[in-house]
Amino acid sequence: MPRSPTMLRLLQFLVTLALWPATGAAAQQRLEIDHGSGREVINQWEYGFRSFVEIDHARKLLYVFEASDPLAALAISLNDGALVSKYGGAEGEGPGELQNANALAATTDGVYASDHVRVNHWDSSGNLVSTWRPNTPSVMDVCALGGQPAVPLPGGALVRSTDGPAVILGRGRAGRRLMVDLASAREAMFTFTSSEIVCMGDVAYVLTDLQVHGHSAGGTTTEVKLPPELVERGRRRQEGARGGARIRPFRLFHDGNGNLVISMWRSRLAGAIIDPETGCHSIVMDPGPPAGHAVRFAGMYQDSAVVLVNTPTTRMVEGKPTPVFVAGEYPIIALRPLRRVGGEPCKAQGPQPL
């Protein structure tokens, strides 16, 4: 009797769990976002914010794109929600201007902002330091590695060099035709545009197609073991996309304590905090937002989840007042503590939620 695709996926998931390394299976805990506690970092801003968020853990700043025109990146204090600095604010191709807004990364002296075409670097005072145009079809994400911007490639990363060509880490290929050896142009472009990058120490961690690999400046590449249930949920999210559309189910961050953070939008299983050295992880669950709100788990700051909150506005639809959410705009940014609901914490991870 032939097995259904659902049964085959279940068998594959059970086999994966059985073969999961002991180092990755030890001391896993389950955490839950407490939407009833914590505090709002910012509310009642003139505009909403986009979903691209970066945490500067050293300076206690939140970098976020304002959902306005012209585009601008803002540095907001995580202590009191005050505006610390503003970057950009003009749309175009000139120095310091933005054509779009899709990624931010904290640096030792400021912030990187990418706009699909280039990476702008501003210092902490808001002065434009440099502009880099990577030799790639598009710039989808950015991080700071060894004082230089790095962008993801399928299978690796591309790092700017001050005294020569950009350096390729891993098996990635640069150039406008870097994906010509893949099966189809559409699949190749999705693989490229859905890749994300986070840098910690001398390692660039790249998320591509439900897998994370760490590429070191010394030339080594290692795989980061992801929780099987998270991978399975991400695969189901991809397969269930409407009309066969390709989606990227995960976003990649770090928590400032040497751990990777993976988030998933609109899911009871909101993400995971992972020690890249051992694979030991904490699963993050979302019990659901308060009534009338939409939320997005966008990262970690100290022992709290950074949560973007979308609230509806009332508009007339067919003559009736109707609550409507503006897609991709979040007027509230909040810190919500994580409470342990099962398991034990990883000893190697940093400060743990209570």
N, C-alpha and C positions, 0 to 999 in steps of 0.2 A: 504494500500500500504506500503510494508516494506521500512524502511529508510536505506539509504546507510551508510557505516561506516563513510564517510566524513561528511554527514549530522549529524550523531550522535555526532561526535567530535565537530562540530560547535555548536550544542545545548548544549553540556556539557560545552564548553567554555563560552557561553553566560550566562548560569546559574551561573558559577563560578564568572563571572564579577558582576552579580546581587547580589550575596551573599558576595562579598568582603567587609571586615570590613571597617567602616568609617575611622578608624585611619590609615588604609593602603592606602585608596584612596585619602587622603588629600594631597594637595600641591605636586603632582608628576610633575616632569619636564622631558623633553627630551633633551639629549645632543648629540652632533655629534663630532666625532674625526676629527680634522682639520689636514689633512696630509700635507697641504701646509705651516704650521707654526711649531714653536717649534725648536728643535735642535736634532742633533744626539749625543748620549752619546759616542758611539764608532763605528768605521768603519775601514775597512782595517786591521782587526786583521788577524793574521797568519792563524787561523782556524775559522770556524763558531761556533755558540753557539747552544745548545739544547734549547728546549722550556720550560724547567723547570726554572722558574725565581723566585727569592725572593727579596723583598725590605726591607732593614734595614733602616726604616724611621728615627730612632734616630741618626744613624751614617752616613746617606746619602750615603749608599752603595747599590750596586746591586750585588747579588750573582747569579752566573750562571755557568752551566757546560760547559766546553770546549768540542767541538765535535772532540776530538783527541784521540789518543791512546799512552800512558796510560791515563786513565780518570783523570780529575782534576776539582775541583771546584775553581772558582775565585771570589775574592771580588774586584769590580770595583767602583771607585768613580763616583757618579752621577753628581758631579760638573764639572769634566774635563775628565772623561773616563780613568784616570790613574789606572794601576793595583796596588792595595793596598796589597793584599796577595793571596797566592795560597795554596790550601789544597788538600792533596792526591798526585796524579801524578803517582801512581803505581797501577797496576791491580793485584788482588789476594785476598787471605784470611787472610793476615797478618794484624797487627794493623795499622790502618790508610790507608789501601789499599781499593780499590773499585772494586767490581765485576761487577757493572752496575752503572747507574746513573738515578735516577727517582724523587728525591725531595730534596728541601733545605728549611731550616727554620732558621731565625735569632734568636739568643739568646741574653741575656744581656751581654755576654762576648765573643761572637763569632758566630759560625754557626753549625747547624746539617746538615748532608748529609746522605740520605738513599740510599741503593743499592739493594733493594728487600730482603736482608737477615738481615741487621743490620743497626744501626744508629751510625755513627761516630760523635763525638763532638770535634771540634777544637776551641781553643780560638782565640782572635783577632790577635794574633801574629803568628798563624799558627801551634801552638803546639797541638798535639793530647791529649785531656783530658780524654776521655773514649770511650768505644764501648759497645753498648747494642744490644742484640739479643732478640727481643720480641718473646713471645710464640704465634706466629701467622703463618699462612701458608706463608705469604709474607709481606714485608714492602712496602706499596705503597705510603705513604705520611707521613709527620711528622710536628709537631709544638712544640713550647716551652710553657709549662704550669707549672707555679709555680716553675720555675728553673729546670724542668725535661722534657725529651722528651715524647711526646704523639703521638700515631698512631691511625688511625681510625679503627673502627670495625662496621660491620652492626648493627645499633641500638645503638652505643655508641663509647667509646674510651678507649684505654689502656694507662695508664700513668706509667712510671718507678718510682719505689720507692727505696730510698737509704738504707732503713732499713727493708725490707721485700718484699713480693711478689708484683708484679705490681698491680696497682689499676684499677679496671674497673669502668668506668662512664657510666650511662645509662643502657640499657638492653643488651649491647654487651656481647659476650662470648669469652673468650680466649681459647687457646689450639689448637693443630693441627686439632682437629675435631670440631671446633666451629660451623660448618655449617651443621652438620649431620641432623638437624631437618628440613632443607629446602627441597623444592620439588625435586630439581634435583641438582646433583653436578655441572653441567655446569652453571646453573642459579646462584647457590650459589657462585661459584668462581667469576663470573662476578660481582655480587653484592659486594663482598669483594674487588676485585681489582679495581673497579671503584669508591670506596668511597674516599673522600678527607677530609682534616681536616685543620682548621685554629683556632688558639688560640688568644683570646683577654681577658685580665684581668684574671679572674679565670674560664672562660668558654671556652670549646672546642666545636667549631661548626663543625658538620660533615655533609657533602653532600653525600647522598645516594639515587639513583633512583629518581632524580628530586625533592628531598625534603632536607631541611636543618633543623637540630635540634641542639640546644645548650645544652650541658651537663656541669653543673657547678661542681666545686670541692666539693660543699656542698651537692650534691646529687639530685638536681632538673634538670628536662629536660623540655625544651620549644621548640615549633615549630616556625621557622622563616617563615613568610609569603613571598612567592616569587611572583613577578608580574605574573598574569595569562598569559599574552601574551608571556612571556619568557618560562614558563612551557609548553605552547602549542607548541611553536616553538621547544623546546627540545624534546617533545614527537614526533613531526613530523620528526625531524632529526633521532630519533631512529628507527621509523617505516620505514623510507626511506633508511636505510642502505642497501648497496648492498649485495645480497646473504643471507639476513637474519642475517648478522653479528651484534653483539652487540657492540655498541659504547657508550662512555660517552660524551654527548654533551657539558657539562659545565666544567669549571675549577673554583676553589674557591680561593680567596685571601682576603686581607683586605687593607684598604687605609691609615692606620696610624692615622685615626681620629675616630675610633670606628665603622666604617661601613664595612660591607661585600661587596666584589666585586665578581660578577659572570661574566665570559667571555664565549663567544661562538665563535668558529673559523669558518671562511668562511660563514659569515652570515651578512646580512644588519643590523639585530638586534644583535649588538655585545655583549651585556650584560647589567648589571644593577649594581648600587651602592645602597645598602640597609641598612637602619637603623634597626638592629636586634631587638631593643626594641619596635618599633612601626610598622615596616613594610613599612614605608614611603620610597620611592625609586626614583631614577633617572634612566630612561632608557638611555642606551648608544647606539647610532646608528653609523654605519660605512658607509660613502658614497662610499667607495671603494678606493683601493690603487692607486698610480700613475701607469700609463701604464708600463707593463713589470715587476711589482713587486707583491709579495705576502706578506701579513702582518698578524700579529697575535696580538690581544689585550691581553696583558699578565699581566696587573695590573695597579695600580694607584700610582703616586708619586706627592704629593702636589696637584696641580690643573691640572695635565697632565696625559694622558694615556701613559703607558709604551708599546711601540709597537716594536715587533720583525719584521724585514724586510728581506725577502728572495729575492735575485736577481738571475737571471738566468746566467748560464755559457754556452758558446757556445761549442757544441760538434758535431762531425760528426755522423749523423744518416742516414744510407743508402746513404752515399756519399754526403750528404748535410749538411752544417752548420746549426745546430738547437739549439735554446735556450732551456736549460734544467734546471729545478729546482732540487737541491739536497734536498730530503725530510728530514724534521726534523733538518735542519741546517740553521741558520740565521746569516749572516755576519754583520748585522747592528742592533743596538739597539737605539731607538729614543724615545724622549719625545714629544708627540703631544698634544697641548692644546685641551680642550673640549669647544665647544661653545654651548650656549643654543639656541635651535631651537623651544622651546615650553614649556608651563607650568611654574610652579613656584617651587623654591627649597624647600626642607624640612628644616624647621627651626632647627630641632634637628641635622642635619648633619653639618659637619665641613665646612671649607672654600669652597665656591662654585665657579665653573667656571663662567667667565663673559659671 
